[in-house]
Amino acid sequence: MIAPEYVATLDPFAAEAKKLVETSPPLDSMPQEIVDRTIARVKWSSKDMVVGPDAEAIRADVLSFYLMCQGVAAVSYPYSREARLISDATKETIKYRMYDLFKRGHEDLCLEVVKRSIKLIQLEGGNGVKLGGVEIPREDLYKIRDRRLAEDGIETVDDRLLPQYLPRYAVRWTDLAPLLRHRRAELTKLYLVNGRAVITPRDLWDLFSDFIAVRTEEYVASVYERFSDIGAPSKRLTEVGERISSLLPPELELRERFARVPRGKLSLEFFPPCVKIAMGGVGSGLRNYAITVLLTSFLSYARASPSGRAATRIGDFIRDISVVRDEIAAPIFDAAERCKPPFFKDQPQEKANIYYHLGFGMTTEPHLESSGKSKWYRVPNCSKILLSAAPLCDPDELCRKIKNPLTYYFRRLSEHARSGAGG
């Protein structure tokens, strides 16, 4: 008998999982065994992925998941390599757990969890397979089966494996929008009937585990945004994040395994609307906030892409001071010159204040060894920008789904990279 709380091991965002977190001590005070489980789950083998049915095992699994996510958010930017690493590890864990439950005769439990997020229906049987009154040709069912077998590299199949590859369900393609948006599913590869995709159990495990993986990346981004409001994360969260970051594969391997956001030149076309407005120059009432607060923090974090450890010094992520002068400060100064009136014309001291906000202290001649003399200010959340400089806000569709300009930028970059257009 599987406890009702077991659904939390398939969907860590389910109400049962959230209740376990709410009724437990704070994540940054977890005992060492939970911390060890948190780090280990990034590299789990299939035998490690199965959770025992007892309440404590379920609780430990859920807490380690959230500690993993918050640890990564403590040291990495949204949609970073670290975020992709744990989302892919989570995908493999959920997929294997669904396979294991099907194998042990608990298909109903899996379907119950899936139906909370995706409108899943089972195909009608009888003389032929029907979906919404439309009969699906038998040869098409064979094609769906064979395509899935080919994707898994299986040439011969026995009676034990065959049921996993036979079309049994259908999902509305609109329910797959998060996967399509994140390039984890392709509409052209789905067999559609009346707006529904016909899928096999193997497809179901892939789609749902991808769904949880996407939510994992979005949760990490939301925690990062929260840290922008409440300040630096705890030492325990930072330590967990740094240990997870150390597990990243070598750089060359990463190019093959991850569609990641690279450090490098800034991509202006992916900037959020508020930053583009600030870059164009603003009036006297907005200059201080747009230039000194928003652009200074946004351009520095976007260019440095701090990841792998707590971001307290820009010098930890940039090796050449020319990057600060030419690629971060220069466009800020250009935007200041475009203001009406030009920002530094009547407030020349603000040029030194730019470097102060970058963490170099009050200076107009920054040196890399001076990084850390003052605080490196984080990018303000959208709510703070709206409160302090409302004319900068001209939200587009993506703005309404995020809470921080930096999240906007890295998400756009990430989607561009996964589309294949990013090279």
C-alpha positions as CSV (number, residue, x, y, z in Angstrom):
1,M,0.0,0.0,0.0
2,I,1.4,3.4,-1.1
3,A,0.8,6.4,1.2
4,P,-1.2,9.3,-0.3
5,E,1.8,11.5,0.4
6,Y,3.8,9.5,-2.1
7,V,2.6,11.7,-4.9
8,A,5.0,14.3,-3.6
9,T,7.9,12.2,-4.9
10,L,6.5,12.4,-8.4
11,D,5.5,16.1,-8.3
12,P,7.5,18.1,-5.8
13,F,5.3,21.1,-6.5
14,A,2.1,19.2,-5.5
15,A,0.1,20.4,-2.4
16,E,1.3,17.4,-0.5
17,A,4.9,18.3,-1.1
18,K,4.5,22.0,-0.2
19,K,2.8,20.9,3.1
20,L,5.8,18.8,4.0
21,V,8.1,21.8,3.5
22,E,5.8,24.1,5.5
23,T,5.6,21.7,8.4
24,S,9.4,21.1,8.5
25,P,12.2,23.3,10.0
26,P,13.8,25.9,7.7
27,L,15.8,24.4,4.8
28,D,19.0,26.1,5.8
29,S,18.9,24.2,9.2
30,M,18.5,20.7,7.7
31,P,20.6,17.9,9.3
32,Q,23.7,16.7,7.5
33,E,21.9,13.6,6.2
34,I,19.5,15.8,4.2
35,V,22.4,17.9,2.9
36,D,24.2,14.8,1.8
37,R,21.1,13.5,0.1
38,T,20.7,16.9,-1.6
39,I,24.2,16.7,-3.2
40,A,23.9,13.0,-4.0
41,R,20.6,13.3,-6.0
42,V,22.4,15.2,-8.7
43,K,24.3,12.1,-9.6
44,W,21.8,9.4,-8.5
45,S,21.8,6.0,-10.3
46,S,18.4,4.4,-11.0
47,K,18.5,2.3,-7.8
48,D,18.9,5.5,-5.7
49,M,15.9,7.2,-7.3
50,V,13.3,4.9,-5.8
51,V,11.9,6.2,-2.5
52,G,10.6,4.0,0.3
53,P,6.9,4.2,1.2
54,D,7.4,5.5,4.7
55,A,6.6,9.0,5.7
56,E,10.2,10.0,6.7
57,A,11.7,8.8,3.4
58,I,9.1,10.9,1.5
59,R,9.8,13.9,3.7
60,A,13.6,13.6,3.2
61,D,13.1,13.3,-0.5
62,V,11.0,16.5,-0.8
63,L,13.2,18.5,1.6
64,S,16.4,17.5,-0.3
65,F,14.7,18.6,-3.6
66,Y,13.9,22.1,-2.3
67,L,17.3,22.4,-0.6
68,M,18.9,21.6,-3.9
69,C,16.9,24.2,-5.8
70,Q,17.4,27.0,-3.2
71,G,21.1,26.1,-3.0
72,V,21.5,26.6,-6.7
73,A,19.5,29.9,-6.6
74,A,21.9,31.1,-3.9
75,V,25.0,30.9,-6.2
76,S,23.7,31.0,-9.8
77,Y,21.8,33.2,-12.1
78,P,18.4,32.2,-13.6
79,Y,18.6,29.4,-16.3
80,S,22.3,28.8,-15.5
81,R,24.3,25.7,-16.1
82,E,23.7,24.7,-12.5
83,A,19.9,25.2,-12.9
84,R,20.0,23.0,-16.0
85,L,22.0,20.4,-14.2
86,I,19.5,19.9,-11.4
87,S,16.5,20.2,-13.7
88,D,17.9,17.4,-15.9
89,A,18.7,15.3,-12.9
90,T,15.1,15.9,-11.6
91,K,13.8,14.8,-15.0
92,E,15.6,11.5,-14.9
93,T,14.5,10.9,-11.4
94,I,10.8,11.5,-12.1
95,K,10.9,9.5,-15.3
96,Y,12.5,6.5,-13.6
97,R,10.0,6.6,-10.7
98,M,7.1,6.6,-13.1
99,Y,8.5,3.6,-15.0
100,D,9.1,1.8,-11.6
101,L,5.5,2.5,-10.5
102,F,4.1,1.2,-13.8
103,K,6.2,-1.9,-13.6
104,R,4.9,-2.6,-10.1
105,G,1.3,-2.1,-11.1
106,H,0.7,1.4,-9.8
107,E,-0.2,3.1,-13.1
108,D,-3.3,4.7,-11.5
109,L,-1.1,6.6,-9.0
110,C,1.0,8.0,-11.9
111,L,-2.1,9.0,-13.9
112,E,-3.6,10.7,-10.9
113,V,-0.6,12.9,-10.5
114,V,-0.2,13.7,-14.2
115,K,-3.9,14.6,-14.5
116,R,-3.4,17.4,-11.9
117,S,-1.2,19.3,-14.4
118,I,-2.1,17.8,-17.8
119,K,-5.6,16.9,-19.1
120,L,-4.9,13.3,-19.9
121,I,-7.4,10.9,-21.4
122,Q,-7.1,7.2,-22.1
123,L,-7.8,6.0,-25.7
124,E,-11.1,4.2,-26.3
125,G,-10.7,0.5,-27.0
126,G,-13.0,-1.9,-28.8
127,N,-12.6,-3.0,-32.4
128,G,-10.4,0.1,-33.1
129,V,-8.7,2.8,-31.2
130,K,-10.8,6.0,-31.1
131,L,-10.1,9.5,-29.9
132,G,-13.1,11.9,-29.6
133,G,-15.1,9.7,-32.0
134,V,-12.3,9.7,-34.6
135,E,-10.8,6.2,-35.3
136,I,-7.1,6.1,-35.5
137,P,-5.8,3.9,-38.4
138,R,-4.0,0.8,-37.0
139,E,-1.0,1.5,-39.3
140,D,-0.6,4.9,-37.6
141,L,-0.6,3.3,-34.2
142,Y,2.2,1.0,-35.4
143,K,4.1,4.1,-36.7
144,I,3.8,5.7,-33.3
145,R,5.1,2.6,-31.6
146,D,8.0,2.1,-34.0
147,R,9.0,5.8,-33.8
148,R,9.2,5.5,-30.0
149,L,11.2,2.2,-30.2
150,A,13.6,3.8,-32.7
151,E,14.1,6.8,-30.4
152,D,15.1,4.4,-27.6
153,G,17.3,2.4,-29.9
154,I,15.4,-0.8,-29.4
155,E,15.3,-3.2,-32.4
156,T,13.6,-6.3,-30.7
157,V,10.9,-6.0,-28.1
158,D,9.5,-8.7,-25.8
159,D,6.0,-8.9,-24.2
160,R,7.3,-7.2,-21.1
161,L,8.5,-4.1,-22.9
162,L,5.8,-3.9,-25.6
163,P,3.0,-2.3,-23.4
164,Q,5.3,0.7,-22.8
165,Y,5.4,1.5,-26.5
166,L,1.8,1.1,-27.5
167,P,-0.3,4.3,-27.8
168,R,-2.6,4.5,-24.8
169,Y,-3.2,8.1,-24.0
170,A,-3.9,11.5,-25.5
171,V,-3.1,15.0,-24.2
172,R,-4.2,18.4,-25.4
173,W,-1.3,20.0,-27.2
174,T,-2.0,23.3,-25.5
175,D,-1.2,21.6,-22.2
176,L,2.3,21.1,-23.5
177,A,2.9,24.8,-24.1
178,P,5.6,25.1,-21.3
179,L,7.5,22.2,-22.9
180,L,7.2,23.8,-26.4
181,R,8.3,27.1,-25.1
182,H,11.4,25.6,-23.4
183,R,12.2,23.5,-26.5
184,R,11.6,20.3,-24.6
185,A,8.9,19.1,-27.1
186,E,8.3,19.7,-30.8
187,L,4.8,20.0,-32.1
188,T,5.9,18.6,-35.5
189,K,6.9,15.3,-33.9
190,L,3.5,14.8,-32.2
191,Y,0.7,12.7,-33.8
192,L,-2.3,15.1,-33.4
193,V,-6.0,14.2,-33.6
194,N,-8.6,16.9,-32.8
195,G,-6.0,19.0,-31.0
196,R,-4.7,16.1,-28.9
197,A,-1.4,14.3,-29.1
198,V,-1.5,10.5,-29.1
199,I,1.2,9.2,-26.8
200,T,2.6,5.9,-25.4
201,P,3.5,5.3,-21.7
202,R,7.1,6.1,-22.5
203,D,6.0,9.4,-24.0
204,L,4.0,10.1,-20.9
205,W,7.0,9.6,-18.6
206,D,9.1,11.8,-20.8
207,L,6.5,14.6,-21.1
208,F,5.6,14.7,-17.4
209,S,9.2,14.5,-16.2
210,D,10.1,17.3,-18.7
211,F,7.1,19.3,-17.3
212,I,8.6,19.0,-13.7
213,A,12.0,19.8,-15.0
214,V,10.7,23.1,-16.5
215,R,9.0,24.0,-13.3
216,T,12.2,23.3,-11.5
217,E,14.1,25.8,-13.6
218,E,11.3,28.3,-13.1
219,Y,11.3,27.7,-9.3
220,V,15.1,28.3,-9.2
221,A,14.5,31.6,-11.1
222,S,11.8,32.7,-8.6
223,V,14.0,31.9,-5.6
224,Y,16.8,34.0,-7.2
225,E,14.3,36.9,-7.6
226,R,13.3,36.5,-3.9
227,F,16.9,36.8,-2.8
228,S,17.0,40.1,-4.7
229,D,14.3,41.3,-2.3
230,I,15.5,39.8,1.0
231,G,19.2,40.0,0.6
232,A,22.0,37.5,0.6
233,P,21.1,33.8,1.1
234,S,22.3,31.9,4.2
235,K,25.7,30.3,4.5
236,R,24.2,26.8,4.4
237,L,22.4,27.5,1.1
238,T,25.5,29.0,-0.4
239,E,27.6,25.9,0.6
240,V,25.0,23.6,-0.9
241,G,25.0,25.5,-4.1
242,E,28.7,25.6,-4.4
243,R,29.0,21.9,-3.8
244,I,26.4,21.3,-6.6
245,S,28.2,23.7,-8.9
246,S,31.4,21.7,-8.4
247,L,29.7,18.6,-9.9
248,L,29.3,20.3,-13.3
249,P,30.9,18.4,-16.1
250,P,34.0,19.8,-17.8
251,E,33.4,22.7,-20.2
252,L,33.8,20.8,-23.4
253,E,31.3,18.2,-22.2
254,L,28.9,20.9,-21.2
255,R,28.7,22.1,-24.8
256,E,27.3,18.8,-25.8
257,R,25.1,18.2,-22.8
258,F,23.6,21.6,-22.0
259,A,22.0,24.3,-24.0
260,R,23.4,26.9,-21.6
261,V,23.7,30.6,-21.4
262,P,27.3,31.5,-22.0
263,R,29.3,34.3,-20.5
264,G,30.2,36.8,-23.2
265,K,29.2,39.9,-25.0
266,L,25.9,41.4,-24.0
267,S,23.0,40.7,-26.4
268,L,21.0,43.9,-26.5
269,E,18.1,42.4,-28.4
270,F,17.2,40.3,-25.4
271,F,17.2,43.1,-22.9
272,P,13.9,43.7,-21.1
273,P,11.9,46.8,-21.9
274,C,12.9,48.8,-18.8
275,V,16.6,48.4,-19.6
276,K,16.1,49.4,-23.2
277,I,14.2,52.5,-22.0
278,A,17.1,53.4,-19.6
279,M,19.7,52.8,-22.4
280,G,17.9,55.3,-24.6
281,G,18.3,58.1,-22.0
282,V,15.7,59.4,-19.7
283,G,14.6,62.7,-18.2
284,S,16.0,64.4,-15.1
285,G,13.5,62.8,-12.7
286,L,14.5,59.3,-13.7
287,R,18.3,59.6,-14.2
288,N,19.6,58.5,-10.9
289,Y,17.5,55.4,-10.7
290,A,17.8,54.4,-14.4
291,I,21.5,54.9,-14.7
292,T,23.0,54.4,-11.2
293,V,20.6,51.7,-9.9
294,L,19.2,49.8,-12.8
295,L,21.7,49.9,-15.6
296,T,24.7,49.5,-13.3
297,S,23.4,46.4,-11.6
298,F,21.8,44.9,-14.7
299,L,24.7,45.3,-17.1
300,S,27.3,44.1,-14.6
301,Y,25.4,40.9,-13.6
302,A,24.3,40.2,-17.2
303,R,27.9,40.5,-18.4
304,A,29.6,38.7,-15.6
305,S,27.0,36.0,-15.3
306,P,28.0,35.0,-11.7
307,S,27.6,31.3,-11.2
308,G,29.1,28.6,-9.0
309,R,29.6,30.7,-5.8
310,A,28.1,33.6,-3.9
311,A,28.3,36.8,-6.0
312,T,29.9,39.4,-3.7
313,R,32.8,40.6,-5.9
314,I,32.6,41.2,-9.6
315,G,36.3,40.5,-9.6
316,D,35.6,36.9,-8.9
317,F,33.9,36.5,-12.3
318,I,35.8,38.9,-14.6
319,R,39.6,38.5,-15.2
320,D,40.2,41.7,-17.2
321,I,39.3,45.2,-15.9
322,S,38.8,46.3,-19.5
323,V,35.5,44.3,-19.5
324,V,34.3,46.5,-16.6
325,R,35.5,49.7,-18.3
326,D,34.6,49.0,-21.9
327,E,31.6,46.6,-21.8
328,I,29.8,47.6,-18.6
329,A,30.7,51.2,-17.7
330,A,31.0,52.5,-21.3
331,P,27.3,51.7,-22.3
332,I,26.2,53.1,-18.9
333,F,28.1,56.4,-19.5
334,D,26.7,56.5,-23.1
335,A,23.1,56.2,-21.6
336,A,23.9,58.9,-19.1
337,E,25.0,61.2,-21.9
338,R,21.7,60.5,-23.8
339,C,19.7,61.7,-20.7
340,K,18.0,65.1,-20.8
341,P,19.9,66.9,-19.5
342,P,23.1,64.7,-19.7
343,F,23.4,63.0,-16.3
344,F,27.1,63.8,-15.5
345,K,26.9,67.4,-16.8
346,D,25.3,68.6,-13.5
347,Q,26.1,65.6,-11.4
348,P,29.7,64.7,-12.2
349,Q,30.2,62.8,-8.9
350,E,27.8,60.2,-10.1
351,K,30.5,58.8,-12.4
352,A,32.4,57.6,-9.3
353,N,29.1,56.4,-7.9
354,I,28.7,54.0,-10.8
355,Y,31.9,52.2,-9.8
356,Y,30.8,52.4,-6.2
357,H,27.7,50.4,-7.1
358,L,29.9,47.9,-9.0
359,G,31.9,47.3,-5.8
360,F,35.1,49.3,-6.5
361,G,34.5,52.0,-3.9
362,M,34.3,55.7,-4.8
363,T,36.6,56.0,-7.8
364,T,36.7,56.8,-11.5
365,E,39.8,54.5,-12.1
366,P,38.8,51.0,-11.1
367,H,41.3,48.2,-10.6
368,L,40.5,44.5,-10.4
369,E,42.2,44.2,-7.0
370,S,39.9,46.9,-5.7
371,S,36.8,44.8,-6.4
372,G,35.0,44.3,-3.1
373,K,35.8,47.7,-1.5
374,S,32.1,48.5,-1.7
375,K,28.9,46.4,-2.2
376,W,28.2,45.0,-5.6
377,Y,24.5,45.9,-5.9
378,R,22.0,43.2,-7.2
379,V,19.4,44.0,-9.8
380,P,16.2,45.3,-8.3
381,N,13.0,43.4,-8.7
382,C,10.3,44.6,-11.0
383,S,8.1,45.7,-8.1
384,K,10.9,48.0,-6.8
385,I,11.4,49.5,-10.3
386,L,7.7,50.1,-10.6
387,L,7.6,51.7,-7.2
388,S,10.7,53.9,-7.7
389,A,10.6,54.6,-11.4
390,A,7.3,53.7,-12.9
391,P,7.9,55.3,-16.3
392,L,10.6,52.7,-17.0
393,C,8.0,49.9,-16.9
394,D,6.5,49.1,-20.2
395,P,5.9,45.3,-19.8
396,D,5.6,42.9,-22.6
397,E,4.2,39.4,-22.4
398,L,7.3,37.8,-20.8
399,C,7.6,40.6,-18.3
400,R,4.2,39.5,-16.8
401,K,5.7,36.0,-16.1
402,I,8.8,37.1,-14.3
403,K,9.7,39.4,-11.4
404,N,13.3,40.6,-12.2
405,P,14.9,42.1,-15.3
406,L,17.8,39.7,-15.1
407,T,15.5,36.7,-15.2
408,Y,14.0,38.1,-18.3
409,Y,17.4,38.4,-20.0
410,F,18.7,35.0,-19.1
411,R,15.4,33.3,-20.0
412,R,15.4,35.0,-23.5
413,L,19.1,33.9,-23.9
414,S,18.3,30.4,-22.8
415,E,15.4,30.0,-25.2
416,H,17.5,31.4,-28.0
417,A,20.3,28.9,-27.3
418,R,17.9,25.9,-27.1
419,S,16.3,26.9,-30.4
420,G,19.7,26.2,-32.1
421,A,19.9,29.8,-33.3
422,G,22.5,30.7,-30.6
423,G,25.3,28.6,-32.1
